[in-house]
Amino acid sequence: MGVTLWIVPSEQDIKRLRRIMDLRPADSQVKSSASYPKFDPHITLAALPPDANIPLSKLKESIPTALPALEIQFNSVDTGSHFFRSVYIAVRLSPELSELHSKVHAALGVDPRTPSFPHISLCYITDEDAANGERERFRQTLVDSGKLRSNSDGTVSLNCAEAGEEDDWMTGFTSPEIWITTCDGPVEGWIVDDKVPLVFS
């Protein structure tokens, strides 16, 4: 994929979401070693073309210096038809997110390459395993284990509590920073090149 910009949760919220991402179906039938790699939860804000060759300094400058708070709200948890959108949280496209998306791409001079923006993938599952129903099994595990709840306002919540703990329902988060990452090769070899703290106006 090359260089990407990620909107990320706080360190504490990353830990909470990882408890969801680490779940596995009791009846999992995974055959591919490429399914269920470890990665940090994120919203892909921008994905640069392989030949973009934009220096790190310009990538950092593309991020506005003052932003309204980036409030991320979970709309639904869906299964997809692509490895990088296997099972994901569909996020509400707020005016703030839409404006940031447009400004960053304009500053970089590249066209958007961010399918289903904005979303947060919970797992990556190969097409081979997906053909055997693994993506649906992962999502159903969230439902059956009481980790996924639909709310009356059309949003969803995720229970990020560990076993034996009190419920820890999460409906979204405020993003504190944007990561610049190099996403080449196997998922677990992706590199975080820099972290840009967000300054809220």
C-alpha positions as CSV (number, residue, x, y, z in Angstrom):
1,M,0.0,0.0,0.0
2,G,2.9,2.4,0.6
3,V,2.7,5.5,2.8
4,T,-0.6,6.2,4.6
5,L,-1.9,8.7,7.2
6,W,-3.9,7.2,10.1
7,I,-6.3,8.8,12.5
8,V,-5.8,6.9,15.7
9,P,-7.3,6.5,19.2
10,S,-5.5,7.4,22.4
11,E,-3.1,4.7,23.8
12,Q,-5.8,3.8,26.3
13,D,-8.5,3.5,23.6
14,I,-6.1,1.4,21.4
15,K,-5.8,-1.1,24.3
16,R,-9.6,-1.2,24.7
17,L,-10.2,-1.8,21.0
18,R,-7.5,-4.5,20.9
19,R,-9.6,-6.5,23.3
20,I,-12.2,-6.7,20.6
21,M,-9.7,-7.3,17.8
22,D,-8.1,-10.2,19.7
23,L,-11.4,-12.2,19.9
24,R,-11.6,-15.3,17.8
25,P,-14.7,-17.4,16.9
26,A,-14.9,-20.7,18.9
27,D,-15.6,-22.4,15.6
28,S,-12.9,-20.6,13.6
29,Q,-11.9,-22.5,10.5
30,V,-8.9,-20.4,9.5
31,K,-6.5,-22.1,7.1
32,S,-4.3,-19.1,6.0
33,S,-1.5,-17.9,8.2
34,A,-2.2,-14.4,6.7
35,S,-5.5,-14.1,8.5
36,Y,-5.8,-12.3,11.8
37,P,-2.5,-10.4,11.7
38,K,-1.8,-7.9,14.6
39,F,-2.2,-4.2,13.8
40,D,-3.2,-1.0,15.5
41,P,-6.8,0.2,15.1
42,H,-7.0,3.2,12.8
43,I,-8.9,5.2,10.3
44,T,-7.0,5.6,7.0
45,L,-7.1,9.3,6.3
46,A,-5.0,9.1,3.1
47,A,-3.1,6.4,1.2
48,L,-0.5,7.7,-1.2
49,P,0.1,6.3,-4.7
50,P,3.3,4.1,-4.8
51,D,5.1,6.7,-7.0
52,A,4.1,9.8,-4.9
53,N,7.5,10.1,-3.3
54,I,6.4,12.9,-0.9
55,P,8.9,13.8,1.8
56,L,8.0,13.3,5.5
57,S,8.2,17.0,6.1
58,K,5.4,17.7,3.5
59,L,3.3,14.9,4.9
60,K,3.4,16.5,8.3
61,E,2.7,20.0,6.8
62,S,-0.4,18.6,5.1
63,I,-2.1,18.1,8.5
64,P,-3.8,21.4,9.6
65,T,-2.2,23.0,12.6
66,A,-5.6,23.7,14.3
67,L,-8.6,21.5,14.2
68,P,-11.9,21.1,15.8
69,A,-11.9,18.0,18.1
70,L,-12.0,14.8,16.0
71,E,-14.9,13.0,17.6
72,I,-15.2,9.5,16.2
73,Q,-18.6,7.9,16.5
74,F,-19.3,4.2,15.7
75,N,-22.3,3.7,13.3
76,S,-22.2,0.0,12.7
77,V,-20.0,-3.1,12.5
78,D,-20.0,-4.6,9.0
79,T,-18.5,-7.4,7.1
80,G,-16.7,-6.5,3.8
81,S,-15.5,-8.1,0.7
82,H,-11.9,-7.1,0.8
83,F,-8.9,-8.2,3.0
84,F,-8.5,-4.7,4.4
85,R,-12.2,-4.4,5.1
86,S,-12.9,-7.8,6.5
87,V,-14.9,-6.8,9.5
88,Y,-14.9,-3.1,10.4
89,I,-16.5,-0.3,12.3
90,A,-18.3,2.1,10.0
91,V,-17.7,5.5,11.4
92,R,-20.0,8.5,11.1
93,L,-18.7,10.9,8.5
94,S,-18.8,14.2,10.5
95,P,-18.2,17.6,8.9
96,E,-14.9,17.7,10.7
97,L,-13.7,14.4,9.3
98,S,-14.9,15.3,5.8
99,E,-13.1,18.7,5.9
100,L,-9.9,17.1,7.2
101,H,-10.0,14.4,4.5
102,S,-10.4,17.1,1.8
103,K,-7.7,19.4,3.2
104,V,-5.1,16.8,3.5
105,H,-5.6,15.5,0.0
106,A,-5.6,19.0,-1.4
107,A,-2.3,19.8,0.4
108,L,-0.7,16.7,-0.9
109,G,-2.0,17.1,-4.4
110,V,-3.3,13.5,-4.6
111,D,-6.7,12.0,-5.3
112,P,-8.4,10.1,-2.4
113,R,-7.7,6.4,-2.3
114,T,-9.7,5.6,0.9
115,P,-12.5,3.1,0.2
116,S,-15.4,3.2,2.7
117,F,-14.0,6.3,4.5
118,P,-14.2,6.5,7.4
119,H,-13.9,3.0,8.9
120,I,-11.8,1.1,11.5
121,S,-10.9,-2.5,10.6
122,L,-11.2,-5.0,13.5
123,C,-9.5,-7.8,11.7
124,Y,-8.0,-8.8,8.3
125,I,-9.1,-12.2,6.9
126,T,-8.0,-13.6,3.6
127,D,-10.4,-14.2,0.8
128,E,-9.7,-17.9,1.1
129,D,-10.9,-18.0,4.7
130,A,-13.7,-15.5,3.9
131,A,-15.1,-17.9,1.3
132,N,-15.5,-20.4,4.2
133,G,-17.5,-17.8,6.3
134,E,-14.7,-16.6,8.6
135,R,-15.6,-12.9,8.4
136,E,-19.2,-13.6,9.3
137,R,-18.1,-15.9,12.1
138,F,-15.9,-13.1,13.6
139,R,-18.8,-10.6,13.5
140,Q,-21.3,-13.1,15.0
141,T,-18.8,-13.8,17.8
142,L,-19.1,-10.1,18.8
143,V,-22.9,-10.5,18.9
144,D,-22.9,-13.9,20.7
145,S,-20.4,-12.8,23.3
146,G,-22.3,-9.6,24.2
147,K,-19.5,-7.4,22.8
148,L,-21.7,-5.6,20.2
149,R,-24.8,-3.6,21.1
150,S,-27.1,-1.6,18.8
151,N,-28.3,1.7,20.3
152,S,-31.7,3.4,19.8
153,D,-30.1,6.3,18.0
154,G,-28.8,4.1,15.2
155,T,-25.2,3.8,16.5
156,V,-23.5,0.8,18.1
157,S,-21.4,0.2,21.2
158,L,-18.6,-2.3,21.8
159,N,-18.0,-3.8,25.2
160,C,-14.2,-3.6,25.6
161,A,-14.1,-5.2,29.1
162,E,-11.8,-8.1,29.8
163,A,-13.3,-11.3,31.2
164,G,-14.5,-10.8,34.7
165,E,-14.4,-7.0,34.5
166,E,-17.3,-4.6,34.7
167,D,-18.8,-3.6,31.3
168,D,-16.7,-1.1,29.4
169,W,-18.9,0.2,26.6
170,M,-17.3,2.3,23.9
171,T,-19.3,4.3,21.3
172,G,-16.4,6.2,19.9
173,F,-13.4,8.2,20.9
174,T,-11.6,11.6,20.4
175,S,-8.4,11.2,18.3
176,P,-5.3,12.8,19.8
177,E,-2.9,12.4,16.8
178,I,-2.3,11.3,13.3
179,W,0.3,8.6,12.4
180,I,2.3,8.6,9.2
181,T,3.0,5.0,8.4
182,T,4.7,2.8,5.8
183,C,2.5,-0.1,4.9
184,D,4.6,-2.4,2.7
185,G,4.8,-6.1,2.9
186,P,3.2,-8.3,5.6
187,V,0.8,-6.4,7.9
188,E,2.9,-7.1,11.1
189,G,5.9,-5.4,9.4
190,W,4.2,-2.1,8.9
191,I,6.2,0.9,10.3
192,V,5.1,4.0,12.1
193,D,7.3,6.8,10.7
194,D,6.0,9.7,12.8
195,K,3.2,10.7,15.1
196,V,1.7,14.2,14.7
197,P,-0.2,15.5,17.8
198,L,-3.5,17.2,16.9
199,V,-4.0,20.8,18.2
200,F,-7.6,21.5,18.6
201,S,-8.9,25.0,18.0
